[in-house]
């Protein structure tokens, strides 16, 4: 495998303990031409100071405020490209990787110059024998529904199937320099959720391929920042999916019946979490904000109505 300079971007927002664990696992990577970049999105939990103290060799960037997943990672992407990186790896701070993880990702990326995005085999942190996603999932641009792929796929199965598009999850996403210079970084209009799907769809339209490195393994503390079923989780999920459907779906999308079904599917976790009213209000607010073109963070009252810290 030829060496390739790579910058690993770990984005953090008030996830000090998770980020420290993630960086510890990255410190055990097999030797390769890589650099670690920690981007902090204006945390208030002492994350930046803790990382600087524990990992003095890690580069640290402070954005000064919560720019969302896309905005924070784009800060890291720009930093990496300015320093001549051939690849940029976006890695969730609530993950921990195997020592040969980076070697496997780069080996896959080097198989074909048109591979612009590489994913990995992602397992649950508390059940490492069970895959959460094999690289990513399929997104239906007609209905807005997404389903993670949890088993290895042949190359042909990674291609488009009608309105279904395979995408690499932003949890672990290796991006080539050529891809980033051609289609740009993550779309900050999403703020949180679906930025990864959007990037994969733009990559596909520009002639790039998505691939998965099956031997590149990591574990993931699923939704450590935004709890599944919480009002903020539902708000971002619906608002972001509506944006995707409107951009990549059929003309005049989203349509009424698919939207109604999507709403019910998203609301179910709130019911199971014992927050049906708060969940309904979050979805209603998301639809209203989407129609108004709002792209910023979720309203404060949604966070206060959830169990998030």
C-alpha positions as a Markdown table, in Angstrom:
| # | Residue | x | y | z |
|---|---|---|---|---|
| 1 | Unk | 0.0 | 0.0 | 0.0 |
| 2 | Unk | 1.4 | 3.4 | -1.0 |
| 3 | Unk | 1.6 | 6.0 | 1.7 |
| 4 | Unk | -0.9 | 8.8 | 1.6 |
| 5 | Unk | -0.9 | 11.8 | 3.9 |
| 6 | Unk | -4.2 | 11.8 | 5.8 |
| 7 | Unk | -5.7 | 14.1 | 8.4 |
| 8 | Unk | -8.1 | 12.5 | 10.8 |
| 9 | Unk | -10.8 | 15.0 | 12.0 |
| 10 | Unk | -12.5 | 14.4 | 15.3 |
| 11 | Unk | -15.3 | 16.8 | 16.0 |
| 12 | Unk | -16.4 | 17.5 | 19.5 |
| 13 | Unk | -19.3 | 19.3 | 21.3 |
| 14 | Unk | -19.4 | 18.7 | 25.0 |
| 15 | Unk | -18.2 | 15.1 | 24.7 |
| 16 | Unk | -15.0 | 15.3 | 26.7 |
| 17 | Unk | -14.9 | 11.7 | 27.9 |
| 18 | Unk | -15.9 | 10.2 | 24.6 |
| 19 | Unk | -13.3 | 12.3 | 22.7 |
| 20 | Unk | -10.5 | 11.3 | 25.1 |
| 21 | Unk | -11.4 | 7.7 | 24.6 |
| 22 | Unk | -11.5 | 8.1 | 20.8 |
| 23 | Unk | -8.1 | 9.9 | 20.7 |
| 24 | Unk | -6.6 | 7.2 | 22.9 |
| 25 | Unk | -7.7 | 4.5 | 20.4 |
| 26 | Unk | -6.3 | 6.7 | 17.5 |
| 27 | Unk | -3.0 | 7.0 | 19.3 |
| 28 | Unk | -2.6 | 3.2 | 18.9 |
| 29 | Unk | -3.0 | 3.2 | 15.1 |
| 30 | Unk | -0.3 | 1.5 | 13.1 |
| 31 | Unk | 2.4 | 3.9 | 12.0 |
| 32 | Unk | 1.4 | 5.8 | 8.8 |
| 33 | Unk | 1.5 | 9.2 | 7.3 |
| 34 | Unk | -1.3 | 10.8 | 9.3 |
| 35 | Unk | -2.1 | 13.7 | 11.6 |
| 36 | Unk | -4.8 | 14.0 | 14.2 |
| 37 | Unk | -7.0 | 17.1 | 14.3 |
| 38 | Unk | -9.4 | 17.8 | 17.2 |
| 39 | Unk | -12.1 | 20.4 | 16.3 |
| 40 | Unk | -14.1 | 21.7 | 19.2 |
| 41 | Unk | -17.5 | 23.3 | 18.5 |
| 42 | Unk | -17.5 | 25.8 | 21.4 |
| 43 | Unk | -17.8 | 23.2 | 24.2 |
| 44 | Unk | -18.5 | 24.3 | 27.8 |
| 45 | Unk | -17.4 | 21.0 | 29.5 |
| 46 | Unk | -13.6 | 21.6 | 29.4 |
| 47 | Unk | -13.1 | 19.4 | 26.4 |
| 48 | Unk | -10.4 | 21.5 | 24.7 |
| 49 | Unk | -8.3 | 21.9 | 27.9 |
| 50 | Unk | -8.5 | 18.1 | 28.6 |
| 51 | Unk | -7.4 | 17.2 | 25.1 |
| 52 | Unk | -4.6 | 19.6 | 25.1 |
| 53 | Unk | -3.3 | 18.2 | 28.4 |
| 54 | Unk | -3.7 | 14.6 | 27.5 |
| 55 | Unk | -2.6 | 14.7 | 23.9 |
| 56 | Unk | -0.1 | 17.5 | 23.3 |
| 57 | Unk | 0.8 | 16.2 | 19.9 |
| 58 | Unk | -2.8 | 16.5 | 18.6 |
| 59 | Unk | -3.6 | 19.6 | 16.6 |
| 60 | Unk | -6.6 | 21.5 | 18.2 |
| 61 | Unk | -8.9 | 24.0 | 16.5 |
| 62 | Unk | -11.6 | 25.9 | 18.4 |
| 63 | Unk | -14.5 | 27.1 | 16.4 |
| 64 | Unk | -15.9 | 29.3 | 19.2 |
| 65 | Unk | -19.5 | 28.2 | 18.8 |
| 66 | Unk | -21.6 | 25.2 | 17.9 |
| 67 | Unk | -21.4 | 25.2 | 14.1 |
| 68 | Unk | -23.2 | 21.8 | 13.8 |
| 69 | Unk | -21.8 | 18.6 | 12.4 |
| 70 | Unk | -21.3 | 20.1 | 8.9 |
| 71 | Unk | -19.8 | 23.4 | 10.0 |
| 72 | Unk | -17.4 | 21.9 | 12.5 |
| 73 | Unk | -16.2 | 19.2 | 10.1 |
| 74 | Unk | -15.8 | 21.7 | 7.3 |
| 75 | Unk | -13.5 | 23.7 | 9.5 |
| 76 | Unk | -11.3 | 20.6 | 9.8 |
| 77 | Unk | -11.6 | 19.8 | 6.1 |
| 78 | Unk | -10.3 | 23.2 | 5.2 |
| 79 | Unk | -7.4 | 23.0 | 7.6 |
| 80 | Unk | -6.5 | 19.6 | 6.2 |
| 81 | Unk | -6.6 | 20.6 | 2.5 |
| 82 | Unk | -4.6 | 23.8 | 3.2 |
| 83 | Unk | -1.8 | 21.6 | 4.5 |
| 84 | Unk | -1.8 | 19.3 | 1.5 |
| 85 | Unk | -3.7 | 16.3 | 2.8 |
| 86 | Unk | -4.5 | 13.6 | 0.2 |
| 87 | Unk | -7.4 | 12.3 | 2.2 |
| 88 | Unk | -9.5 | 13.5 | 5.1 |
| 89 | Unk | -11.1 | 11.1 | 7.5 |
| 90 | Unk | -14.1 | 12.3 | 9.4 |
| 91 | Unk | -14.5 | 10.3 | 12.6 |
| 92 | Unk | -17.2 | 10.6 | 15.2 |
| 93 | Unk | -15.8 | 11.4 | 18.7 |
| 94 | Unk | -17.9 | 8.6 | 20.2 |
| 95 | Unk | -16.0 | 5.9 | 18.3 |
| 96 | Unk | -13.0 | 3.7 | 19.0 |
| 97 | Unk | -10.9 | 2.1 | 16.3 |
| 98 | Unk | -8.8 | -1.0 | 15.8 |
| 99 | Unk | -5.0 | -0.4 | 15.3 |
| 100 | Unk | -5.1 | -1.4 | 11.6 |
| 101 | Unk | -8.2 | 0.7 | 10.9 |
| 102 | Unk | -6.5 | 3.4 | 8.9 |
| 103 | Unk | -4.4 | 1.0 | 6.9 |
| 104 | Unk | -7.5 | -0.9 | 5.8 |
| 105 | Unk | -9.3 | 2.4 | 4.8 |
| 106 | Unk | -6.4 | 3.6 | 2.7 |
| 107 | Unk | -6.0 | 0.3 | 1.0 |
| 108 | Unk | -9.6 | 0.4 | -0.1 |
| 109 | Unk | -9.3 | 4.0 | -1.2 |
| 110 | Unk | -6.3 | 3.2 | -3.4 |
| 111 | Unk | -8.1 | 0.4 | -5.3 |
| 112 | Unk | -9.7 | 2.9 | -7.8 |
| 113 | Unk | -9.0 | 6.6 | -8.4 |
| 114 | Unk | -12.7 | 7.2 | -8.7 |
| 115 | Unk | -13.4 | 6.0 | -5.2 |
| 116 | Unk | -14.1 | 9.3 | -3.5 |
| 117 | Unk | -15.7 | 8.0 | -0.2 |
| 118 | Unk | -14.8 | 5.0 | 1.9 |
| 119 | Unk | -16.7 | 3.6 | 4.9 |
| 120 | Unk | -15.9 | 1.0 | 7.5 |
| 121 | Unk | -17.6 | -1.8 | 9.4 |
| 122 | Unk | -19.1 | -0.1 | 12.4 |
| 123 | Unk | -20.2 | -2.2 | 15.5 |
| 124 | Unk | -22.1 | -1.2 | 18.6 |
| 125 | Unk | -19.8 | -0.2 | 21.4 |
| 126 | Unk | -21.6 | -2.3 | 24.0 |
| 127 | Unk | -22.2 | -5.2 | 21.6 |
| 128 | Unk | -19.0 | -5.3 | 19.5 |
| 129 | Unk | -20.0 | -8.6 | 17.9 |
| 130 | Unk | -23.1 | -6.9 | 16.3 |
| 131 | Unk | -22.7 | -4.5 | 13.3 |
| 132 | Unk | -24.6 | -1.1 | 13.5 |
| 133 | Unk | -23.8 | -0.3 | 9.9 |
| 134 | Unk | -21.7 | -1.9 | 7.2 |
| 135 | Unk | -20.3 | 1.4 | 5.9 |
| 136 | Unk | -23.6 | 3.2 | 5.8 |
| 137 | Unk | -27.1 | 2.6 | 4.5 |
| 138 | Unk | -29.7 | 3.2 | 1.9 |
| 139 | Unk | -31.7 | 6.4 | 1.6 |
| 140 | Unk | -34.9 | 6.7 | -0.3 |
| 141 | Unk | -35.2 | 10.1 | -1.9 |
| 142 | Unk | -38.9 | 9.5 | -2.6 |
| 143 | Unk | -39.9 | 8.9 | 1.1 |
| 144 | Unk | -37.0 | 10.2 | 3.2 |
| 145 | Unk | -36.6 | 6.8 | 4.9 |
| 146 | Unk | -33.1 | 5.5 | 5.7 |
| 147 | Unk | -32.1 | 2.0 | 6.6 |
| 148 | Unk | -28.6 | 1.0 | 7.8 |
| 149 | Unk | -26.9 | -1.9 | 5.9 |
| 150 | Unk | -25.7 | -4.4 | 8.5 |
| 151 | Unk | -24.1 | -7.0 | 6.2 |
| 152 | Unk | -21.3 | -7.0 | 3.7 |
| 153 | Unk | -22.3 | -6.1 | 0.1 |
| 154 | Unk | -20.9 | -6.9 | -3.3 |
| 155 | Unk | -19.7 | -3.9 | -5.2 |
| 156 | Unk | -22.8 | -3.9 | -7.5 |
| 157 | Unk | -25.0 | -3.5 | -4.4 |
| 158 | Unk | -23.4 | -0.2 | -3.5 |
| 159 | Unk | -24.9 | 1.4 | -6.6 |
| 160 | Unk | -28.2 | 3.3 | -7.0 |
| 161 | Unk | -31.4 | 1.2 | -7.1 |
| 162 | Unk | -34.2 | 3.4 | -8.4 |
| 163 | Unk | -34.9 | 6.0 | -5.7 |
| 164 | Unk | -32.7 | 4.1 | -3.2 |
| 165 | Unk | -29.1 | 5.4 | -2.9 |
| 166 | Unk | -26.3 | 3.8 | -0.9 |
| 167 | Unk | -24.4 | 6.2 | 1.3 |
| 168 | Unk | -21.5 | 6.2 | 3.6 |
| 169 | Unk | -22.3 | 7.3 | 7.1 |
| 170 | Unk | -20.5 | 10.4 | 8.5 |
| 171 | Unk | -19.6 | 8.3 | 11.6 |
| 172 | Unk | -16.5 | 7.2 | 9.7 |
| 173 | Unk | -16.0 | 8.7 | 6.3 |
| 174 | Unk | -12.7 | 8.8 | 4.3 |
| 175 | Unk | -12.8 | 11.5 | 1.7 |
| 176 | Unk | -10.4 | 12.0 | -1.2 |
| 177 | Unk | -8.9 | 15.4 | -1.9 |
| 178 | Unk | -10.1 | 15.1 | -5.5 |
| 179 | Unk | -13.7 | 14.6 | -4.3 |
| 180 | Unk | -13.6 | 17.5 | -1.9 |
| 181 | Unk | -12.1 | 19.8 | -4.5 |
| 182 | Unk | -14.8 | 18.7 | -7.1 |
| 183 | Unk | -18.0 | 18.7 | -5.1 |
| 184 | Unk | -17.0 | 20.7 | -1.9 |
| 185 | Unk | -17.5 | 19.7 | 1.7 |
| 186 | Unk | -20.6 | 19.1 | 3.8 |
| 187 | Unk | -23.7 | 21.2 | 3.3 |
| 188 | Unk | -24.1 | 23.4 | 6.4 |
| 189 | Unk | -27.8 | 23.9 | 5.6 |
| 190 | Unk | -28.5 | 20.6 | 7.4 |
| 191 | Unk | -26.7 | 21.6 | 10.6 |
| 192 | Unk | -27.2 | 18.0 | 12.0 |
| 193 | Unk | -28.1 | 14.7 | 10.3 |
| 194 | Unk | -28.2 | 13.8 | 6.6 |
| 195 | Unk | -25.1 | 15.9 | 5.6 |
| 196 | Unk | -23.4 | 12.5 | 4.8 |
| 197 | Unk | -26.2 | 11.4 | 2.5 |
| 198 | Unk | -26.1 | 14.7 | 0.7 |
| 199 | Unk | -22.4 | 14.5 | 0.1 |
| 200 | Unk | -22.7 | 10.9 | -1.2 |
| 201 | Unk | -25.4 | 11.9 | -3.6 |
| 202 | Unk | -23.4 | 14.8 | -4.9 |
| 203 | Unk | -20.3 | 12.5 | -5.3 |
| 204 | Unk | -22.4 | 10.0 | -7.2 |
| 205 | Unk | -23.7 | 12.7 | -9.5 |
| 206 | Unk | -20.1 | 13.9 | -10.2 |
| 207 | Unk | -19.0 | 10.3 | -11.1 |
| 208 | Unk | -17.3 | 9.2 | -7.9 |
| 209 | Unk | -17.8 | 5.9 | -6.2 |
| 210 | Unk | -18.5 | 5.0 | -2.6 |
| 211 | Unk | -16.8 | 1.9 | -1.2 |
| 212 | Unk | -16.5 | 0.0 | 2.1 |
| 213 | Unk | -13.4 | -1.4 | 3.7 |
| 214 | Unk | -14.8 | -4.5 | 5.4 |
| 215 | Unk | -11.7 | -5.1 | 7.5 |
| 216 | Unk | -11.6 | -1.6 | 8.8 |
| 217 | Unk | -13.5 | -2.0 | 12.1 |
| 218 | Unk | -14.5 | 0.4 | 14.9 |
| 219 | Unk | -17.1 | 0.5 | 17.6 |
| 220 | Unk | -19.7 | 3.3 | 18.0 |
| 221 | Unk | -21.6 | 4.7 | 21.0 |
| 222 | Unk | -24.7 | 5.3 | 18.8 |
| 223 | Unk | -26.2 | 8.8 | 19.2 |
| 224 | Unk | -24.1 | 9.8 | 22.2 |
| 225 | Unk | -24.7 | 13.5 | 21.5 |
| 226 | Unk | -28.3 | 13.5 | 20.4 |
| 227 | Unk | -30.3 | 10.8 | 22.2 |
| 228 | Unk | -32.6 | 8.6 | 20.0 |
| 229 | Unk | -36.2 | 9.6 | 20.4 |
| 230 | Unk | -35.5 | 13.0 | 22.1 |
| 231 | Unk | -37.2 | 16.1 | 20.7 |
| 232 | Unk | -33.9 | 17.4 | 19.3 |
| 233 | Unk | -33.2 | 14.1 | 17.6 |
| 234 | Unk | -36.7 | 14.1 | 16.0 |
| 235 | Unk | -36.4 | 17.8 | 15.0 |
| 236 | Unk | -33.1 | 17.5 | 13.2 |
| 237 | Unk | -34.1 | 14.1 | 11.6 |
| 238 | Unk | -37.3 | 15.4 | 10.0 |
| 239 | Unk | -36.0 | 18.8 | 9.0 |
| 240 | Unk | -32.9 | 17.3 | 7.4 |
| 241 | Unk | -34.8 | 14.6 | 5.6 |
| 242 | Unk | -37.2 | 17.1 | 4.2 |
| 243 | Unk | -34.3 | 19.1 | 2.8 |
| 244 | Unk | -32.8 | 16.0 | 1.2 |
| 245 | Unk | -36.1 | 15.0 | -0.4 |
| 246 | Unk | -36.7 | 18.5 | -1.8 |
| 247 | Unk | -33.2 | 18.6 | -3.3 |
| 248 | Unk | -32.8 | 15.1 | -4.7 |
| 249 | Unk | -36.4 | 13.7 | -4.9 |
| 250 | Unk | -38.9 | 14.1 | -7.7 |
| 251 | Unk | -40.3 | 17.5 | -8.6 |
| 252 | Unk | -42.7 | 19.0 | -6.0 |
| 253 | Unk | -41.4 | 16.7 | -3.3 |
| 254 | Unk | -41.9 | 16.1 | -0.4 |
| 255 | Unk | -45.5 | 14.8 | -1.1 |
| 256 | Unk | -48.3 | 14.4 | 1.4 |
| 257 | Unk | -48.5 | 10.6 | 1.9 |
| 258 | Unk | -44.8 | 9.9 | 2.1 |
| 259 | Unk | -44.4 | 12.8 | 4.5 |
| 260 | Unk | -47.2 | 11.5 | 6.7 |
| 261 | Unk | -45.7 | 8.0 | 6.9 |
| 262 | Unk | -42.2 | 9.5 | 7.6 |
| 263 | Unk | -43.7 | 11.6 | 10.4 |
| 264 | Unk | -45.3 | 8.5 | 12.0 |
| 265 | Unk | -42.1 | 6.4 | 11.7 |
| 266 | Unk | -40.0 | 9.2 | 13.3 |
| 267 | Unk | -42.6 | 9.8 | 16.1 |
| 268 | Unk | -42.5 | 6.1 | 17.2 |
| 269 | Unk | -39.2 | 6.4 | 19.2 |
| 270 | Unk | -40.7 | 9.4 | 21.1 |
| 271 | Unk | -43.7 | 7.3 | 22.1 |
| 272 | Unk | -41.4 | 4.5 | 23.2 |
| 273 | Unk | -39.3 | 7.0 | 25.2 |
| 274 | Unk | -42.4 | 8.3 | 27.0 |
| 275 | Unk | -42.3 | 11.7 | 25.2 |
| 276 | Unk | -45.2 | 11.5 | 22.7 |
| 277 | Unk | -46.4 | 15.1 | 23.1 |
| 278 | Unk | -42.8 | 16.6 | 23.1 |
| 279 | Unk | -42.0 | 14.5 | 20.1 |
| 280 | Unk | -45.1 | 15.6 | 18.2 |
| 281 | Unk | -44.3 | 19.2 | 18.9 |
| 282 | Unk | -40.7 | 18.7 | 17.7 |
| 283 | Unk | -41.8 | 17.2 | 14.5 |
| 284 | Unk | -44.4 | 20.0 | 13.9 |
| 285 | Unk | -41.7 | 22.6 | 14.6 |
| 286 | Unk | -39.3 | 20.9 | 12.2 |
| 287 | Unk | -41.8 | 20.9 | 9.3 |
| 288 | Unk | -42.6 | 24.6 | 10.0 |
| 289 | Unk | -38.9 | 25.6 | 10.1 |
| 290 | Unk | -38.2 | 23.6 | 6.9 |
| 291 | Unk | -40.9 | 25.5 | 5.1 |
| 292 | Unk | -39.5 | 28.8 | 6.4 |
| 293 | Unk | -36.0 | 27.9 | 5.2 |
| 294 | Unk | -34.5 | 27.9 | 8.7 |
| 295 | Unk | -31.1 | 26.1 | 8.8 |
| 296 | Unk | -29.8 | 26.9 | 12.3 |
| 297 | Unk | -29.7 | 24.9 | 15.5 |
| 298 | Unk | -32.8 | 23.5 | 17.1 |
| 299 | Unk | -34.9 | 25.8 | 19.3 |
| 300 | Unk | -33.8 | 25.9 | 22.9 |
| 301 | Unk | -37.2 | 24.8 | 24.2 |
| 302 | Unk | -36.8 | 21.4 | 22.5 |
| 303 | Unk | -33.5 | 20.7 | 24.3 |
| 304 | Unk | -35.1 | 21.7 | 27.6 |
| 305 | Unk | -38.0 | 19.3 | 27.1 |
| 306 | Unk | -35.7 | 16.3 | 26.5 |
| 307 | Unk | -33.5 | 14.3 | 28.8 |
| 308 | Unk | -30.3 | 15.6 | 27.2 |
| 309 | Unk | -27.5 | 17.1 | 29.3 |
